Amino acid sequence: MASKASDRERAAHQAGLEVAGGLRAAEAAVDAAMTETLTLASLIPADAPQAGPVVSARALGRARAHLIRAHRGLADVARHLGLDETSVGPLDKPEDTPPIGGGPRRKRPAPSHPG
Protein backbone atom coordinates (compact mmCIF):
# COMPACT_ATOMS: atom_id res chain seq x y z
CA MET A 1 0.00 0.00 0.00
CA ALA A 2 2.82 2.38 0.81
CA SER A 3 4.13 1.91 -2.72
CA LYS A 4 0.78 2.92 -4.26
CA ALA A 5 0.60 6.01 -2.05
CA SER A 6 4.19 6.83 -2.90
CA ASP A 7 3.49 6.41 -6.62
CA ARG A 8 0.45 8.70 -6.32
CA GLU A 9 2.52 11.30 -4.48
CA ARG A 10 5.22 11.17 -7.17
CA ALA A 11 2.62 11.46 -9.94
CA ALA A 12 0.90 14.36 -8.17
CA HIS A 13 4.24 16.08 -7.63
CA GLN A 14 5.16 15.63 -11.31
CA ALA A 15 1.76 16.95 -12.40
CA GLY A 16 2.24 19.93 -10.11
CA LEU A 17 5.64 20.66 -11.64
CA GLU A 18 4.16 20.49 -15.15
CA VAL A 19 1.29 22.83 -14.23
CA ALA A 20 3.69 25.25 -12.54
CA GLY A 21 5.95 25.21 -15.60
CA GLY A 22 3.02 25.88 -17.90
CA LEU A 23 1.79 28.70 -15.70
CA ARG A 24 5.28 30.23 -15.59
CA ALA A 25 5.50 30.01 -19.39
CA ALA A 26 2.09 31.66 -19.79
CA GLU A 27 3.06 34.47 -17.38
CA ALA A 28 6.32 35.03 -19.26
CA ALA A 29 4.49 35.11 -22.61
CA VAL A 30 1.99 37.70 -21.37
CA ASP A 31 4.80 39.79 -19.86
CA ALA A 32 6.76 39.66 -23.14
CA ALA A 33 3.66 40.56 -25.16
CA MET A 34 2.95 43.48 -22.84
CA THR A 35 6.54 44.72 -23.18
CA GLU A 36 6.38 44.52 -26.98
CA THR A 37 2.97 46.21 -27.09
CA LEU A 38 4.10 49.09 -24.88
CA THR A 39 7.30 49.43 -26.91
CA LEU A 40 5.17 49.67 -30.05
CA ALA A 41 2.95 52.30 -28.43
CA SER A 42 6.04 54.34 -27.52
CA LEU A 43 7.14 54.39 -31.18
CA ILE A 44 3.89 55.93 -32.40
CA PRO A 45 4.05 59.74 -32.60
CA ALA A 46 2.23 61.50 -29.77
CA ASP A 47 -0.32 63.14 -32.09
CA ALA A 48 -1.25 59.86 -33.85
CA PRO A 49 -4.13 57.71 -32.62
CA GLN A 50 -2.80 54.96 -30.34
CA ALA A 51 -6.04 53.12 -29.64
CA GLY A 52 -4.79 49.74 -30.91
CA PRO A 53 -1.70 49.37 -28.73
CA VAL A 54 -3.41 50.93 -25.71
CA VAL A 55 -6.40 48.59 -25.98
CA SER A 56 -4.02 45.66 -26.45
CA ALA A 57 -2.01 46.64 -23.37
CA ARG A 58 -5.20 46.85 -21.30
CA ALA A 59 -6.31 43.43 -22.53
CA LEU A 60 -2.90 41.98 -21.68
CA GLY A 61 -3.15 43.54 -18.22
CA ARG A 62 -6.49 41.78 -17.74
CA ALA A 63 -4.98 38.52 -18.99
CA ARG A 64 -2.16 38.89 -16.48
CA ALA A 65 -4.69 39.49 -13.68
CA HIS A 66 -6.51 36.29 -14.71
CA LEU A 67 -3.22 34.35 -14.59
CA ILE A 68 -2.59 35.68 -11.08
CA ARG A 69 -6.05 34.49 -10.02
CA ALA A 70 -5.34 31.13 -11.65
CA HIS A 71 -2.09 30.94 -9.69
CA ARG A 72 -3.98 31.51 -6.44
CA GLY A 73 -6.65 28.98 -7.40
CA LEU A 74 -4.05 26.35 -8.21
CA ALA A 75 -2.37 27.00 -4.86
CA ASP A 76 -5.73 26.38 -3.15
CA VAL A 77 -6.16 23.11 -5.08
CA ALA A 78 -2.62 22.05 -4.13
CA ARG A 79 -3.36 22.72 -0.46
CA HIS A 80 -6.64 20.78 -0.72
CA LEU A 81 -4.78 17.81 -2.23
CA GLY A 82 -2.03 18.04 0.38
CA LEU A 83 0.60 18.91 -2.21
CA ASP A 84 1.77 21.98 -0.32
CA GLU A 85 3.26 19.65 2.25
CA THR A 86 5.50 18.09 -0.36
CA SER A 87 6.57 21.41 -1.90
CA VAL A 88 10.21 22.20 -1.38
CA GLY A 89 12.70 24.46 -3.02
CA PRO A 90 13.15 28.15 -3.59
CA LEU A 91 10.20 30.44 -4.08
CA ASP A 92 12.18 32.39 -6.66
CA LYS A 93 11.51 31.44 -10.25
CA PRO A 94 14.41 29.84 -12.15
CA GLU A 95 14.82 32.96 -14.29
CA ASP A 96 15.04 35.32 -11.27
CA THR A 97 18.69 36.31 -11.58
CA PRO A 98 19.69 37.49 -9.13
CA PRO A 99 17.11 35.86 -6.85
CA ILE A 100 14.58 38.35 -5.55
CA GLY A 101 14.46 36.86 -2.10
CA GLY A 102 11.88 34.11 -1.86
CA GLY A 103 14.27 31.87 0.00
CA PRO A 104 13.71 28.19 0.61
CA ARG A 105 10.25 26.92 1.37
CA ARG A 106 9.92 24.93 4.57
CA LYS A 107 8.13 21.61 4.79
CA ARG A 108 5.28 21.37 7.24
CA PRO A 109 5.90 18.90 10.02
CA ALA A 110 4.26 15.55 9.41
CA PRO A 111 1.16 14.99 11.54
CA SER A 112 1.82 12.74 14.48
CA HIS A 113 -0.23 9.59 14.62
CA PRO A 114 -0.99 8.03 17.99
CA GLY A 115 0.55 4.69 17.96
ROLOTI-157216 format. One record per residue (C-alpha): residue number from 0; residue in one letter; chain; x, y, z. Coordinates in pm, whole numbers, padded with zeros to 5 digits. Layout:
ROLOTI-157216
@num NUM	residu A	chaine A	X X	Y Y	Z Z $
...
end
This chain:
ROLOTI-157216
@num 0	residu M	chaine A	X 00000	Y 00000	Z 00000 $
@num 1	residu A	chaine A	X 00282	Y 00238	Z 00081 $
@num 2	residu S	chaine A	X 00413	Y 00191	Z -00272 $
@num 3	residu K	chaine A	X 00078	Y 00292	Z -00426 $
@num 4	residu A	chaine A	X 00060	Y 00601	Z -00205 $
@num 5	residu S	chaine A	X 00419	Y 00683	Z -00290 $
@num 6	residu D	chaine A	X 00349	Y 00641	Z -00662 $
@num 7	residu R	chaine A	X 00045	Y 00870	Z -00632 $
@num 8	residu E	chaine A	X 00252	Y 01130	Z -00448 $
@num 9	residu R	chaine A	X 00522	Y 01117	Z -00717 $
@num 10	residu A	chaine A	X 00262	Y 01146	Z -00994 $
@num 11	residu A	chaine A	X 00090	Y 01436	Z -00817 $
@num 12	residu H	chaine A	X 00424	Y 01608	Z -00763 $
@num 13	residu Q	chaine A	X 00516	Y 01563	Z -01131 $
@num 14	residu A	chaine A	X 00176	Y 01695	Z -01240 $
@num 15	residu G	chaine A	X 00224	Y 01993	Z -01011 $
@num 16	residu L	chaine A	X 00564	Y 02066	Z -01164 $
@num 17	residu E	chaine A	X 00416	Y 02049	Z -01515 $
@num 18	residu V	chaine A	X 00129	Y 02283	Z -01423 $
@num 19	residu A	chaine A	X 00369	Y 02525	Z -01254 $
@num 20	residu G	chaine A	X 00595	Y 02521	Z -01560 $
@num 21	residu G	chaine A	X 00302	Y 02588	Z -01790 $
@num 22	residu L	chaine A	X 00179	Y 02870	Z -01570 $
@num 23	residu R	chaine A	X 00528	Y 03023	Z -01559 $
@num 24	residu A	chaine A	X 00550	Y 03001	Z -01939 $
@num 25	residu A	chaine A	X 00209	Y 03166	Z -01979 $
@num 26	residu E	chaine A	X 00306	Y 03447	Z -01738 $
@num 27	residu A	chaine A	X 00632	Y 03503	Z -01926 $
@num 28	residu A	chaine A	X 00449	Y 03511	Z -02261 $
@num 29	residu V	chaine A	X 00199	Y 03770	Z -02137 $
@num 30	residu D	chaine A	X 00480	Y 03979	Z -01986 $
@num 31	residu A	chaine A	X 00676	Y 03966	Z -02314 $
@num 32	residu A	chaine A	X 00366	Y 04056	Z -02516 $
@num 33	residu M	chaine A	X 00295	Y 04348	Z -02284 $
@num 34	residu T	chaine A	X 00654	Y 04472	Z -02318 $
@num 35	residu E	chaine A	X 00638	Y 04452	Z -02698 $
@num 36	residu T	chaine A	X 00297	Y 04621	Z -02709 $
@num 37	residu L	chaine A	X 00410	Y 04909	Z -02488 $
@num 38	residu T	chaine A	X 00730	Y 04943	Z -02691 $
@num 39	residu L	chaine A	X 00517	Y 04967	Z -03005 $
@num 40	residu A	chaine A	X 00295	Y 05230	Z -02843 $
@num 41	residu S	chaine A	X 00604	Y 05434	Z -02752 $
@num 42	residu L	chaine A	X 00714	Y 05439	Z -03118 $
@num 43	residu I	chaine A	X 00389	Y 05593	Z -03240 $
@num 44	residu P	chaine A	X 00405	Y 05974	Z -03260 $
@num 45	residu A	chaine A	X 00223	Y 06150	Z -02977 $
@num 46	residu D	chaine A	X -00032	Y 06314	Z -03209 $
@num 47	residu A	chaine A	X -00125	Y 05986	Z -03385 $
@num 48	residu P	chaine A	X -00413	Y 05771	Z -03262 $
@num 49	residu Q	chaine A	X -00280	Y 05496	Z -03034 $
@num 50	residu A	chaine A	X -00604	Y 05312	Z -02964 $
@num 51	residu G	chaine A	X -00479	Y 04974	Z -03091 $
@num 52	residu P	chaine A	X -00170	Y 04937	Z -02873 $
@num 53	residu V	chaine A	X -00341	Y 05093	Z -02571 $
@num 54	residu V	chaine A	X -00640	Y 04859	Z -02598 $
@num 55	residu S	chaine A	X -00402	Y 04566	Z -02645 $
@num 56	residu A	chaine A	X -00201	Y 04664	Z -02337 $
@num 57	residu R	chaine A	X -00520	Y 04685	Z -02130 $
@num 58	residu A	chaine A	X -00631	Y 04343	Z -02253 $
@num 59	residu L	chaine A	X -00290	Y 04198	Z -02168 $
@num 60	residu G	chaine A	X -00315	Y 04354	Z -01822 $
@num 61	residu R	chaine A	X -00649	Y 04178	Z -01774 $
@num 62	residu A	chaine A	X -00498	Y 03852	Z -01899 $
@num 63	residu R	chaine A	X -00216	Y 03889	Z -01648 $
@num 64	residu A	chaine A	X -00469	Y 03949	Z -01368 $
@num 65	residu H	chaine A	X -00651	Y 03629	Z -01471 $
@num 66	residu L	chaine A	X -00322	Y 03435	Z -01459 $
@num 67	residu I	chaine A	X -00259	Y 03568	Z -01108 $
@num 68	residu R	chaine A	X -00605	Y 03449	Z -01002 $
@num 69	residu A	chaine A	X -00534	Y 03113	Z -01165 $
@num 70	residu H	chaine A	X -00209	Y 03094	Z -00969 $
@num 71	residu R	chaine A	X -00398	Y 03151	Z -00644 $
@num 72	residu G	chaine A	X -00665	Y 02898	Z -00740 $
@num 73	residu L	chaine A	X -00405	Y 02635	Z -00821 $
@num 74	residu A	chaine A	X -00237	Y 02700	Z -00486 $
@num 75	residu D	chaine A	X -00573	Y 02638	Z -00315 $
@num 76	residu V	chaine A	X -00616	Y 02311	Z -00508 $
@num 77	residu A	chaine A	X -00262	Y 02205	Z -00413 $
@num 78	residu R	chaine A	X -00336	Y 02272	Z -00046 $
@num 79	residu H	chaine A	X -00664	Y 02078	Z -00072 $
@num 80	residu L	chaine A	X -00478	Y 01781	Z -00223 $
@num 81	residu G	chaine A	X -00203	Y 01804	Z 00038 $
@num 82	residu L	chaine A	X 00060	Y 01891	Z -00221 $
@num 83	residu D	chaine A	X 00177	Y 02198	Z -00032 $
@num 84	residu E	chaine A	X 00326	Y 01965	Z 00225 $
@num 85	residu T	chaine A	X 00550	Y 01809	Z -00036 $
@num 86	residu S	chaine A	X 00657	Y 02141	Z -00190 $
@num 87	residu V	chaine A	X 01021	Y 02220	Z -00138 $
@num 88	residu G	chaine A	X 01270	Y 02446	Z -00302 $
@num 89	residu P	chaine A	X 01315	Y 02815	Z -00359 $
@num 90	residu L	chaine A	X 01020	Y 03044	Z -00408 $
@num 91	residu D	chaine A	X 01218	Y 03239	Z -00666 $
@num 92	residu K	chaine A	X 01151	Y 03144	Z -01025 $
@num 93	residu P	chaine A	X 01441	Y 02984	Z -01215 $
@num 94	residu E	chaine A	X 01482	Y 03296	Z -01429 $
@num 95	residu D	chaine A	X 01504	Y 03532	Z -01127 $
@num 96	residu T	chaine A	X 01869	Y 03631	Z -01158 $
@num 97	residu P	chaine A	X 01969	Y 03749	Z -00913 $
@num 98	residu P	chaine A	X 01711	Y 03586	Z -00685 $
@num 99	residu I	chaine A	X 01458	Y 03835	Z -00555 $
@num 100	residu G	chaine A	X 01446	Y 03686	Z -00210 $
@num 101	residu G	chaine A	X 01188	Y 03411	Z -00186 $
@num 102	residu G	chaine A	X 01427	Y 03187	Z 00000 $
@num 103	residu P	chaine A	X 01371	Y 02819	Z 00061 $
@num 104	residu R	chaine A	X 01025	Y 02692	Z 00137 $
@num 105	residu R	chaine A	X 00992	Y 02493	Z 00457 $
@num 106	residu K	chaine A	X 00813	Y 02161	Z 00479 $
@num 107	residu R	chaine A	X 00528	Y 02137	Z 00724 $
@num 108	residu P	chaine A	X 00590	Y 01890	Z 01002 $
@num 109	residu A	chaine A	X 00426	Y 01555	Z 00941 $
@num 110	residu P	chaine A	X 00116	Y 01499	Z 01154 $
@num 111	residu S	chaine A	X 00182	Y 01274	Z 01448 $
@num 112	residu H	chaine A	X -00023	Y 00959	Z 01462 $
@num 113	residu P	chaine A	X -00099	Y 00803	Z 01799 $
@num 114	residu G	chaine A	X 00055	Y 00469	Z 01796 $
end
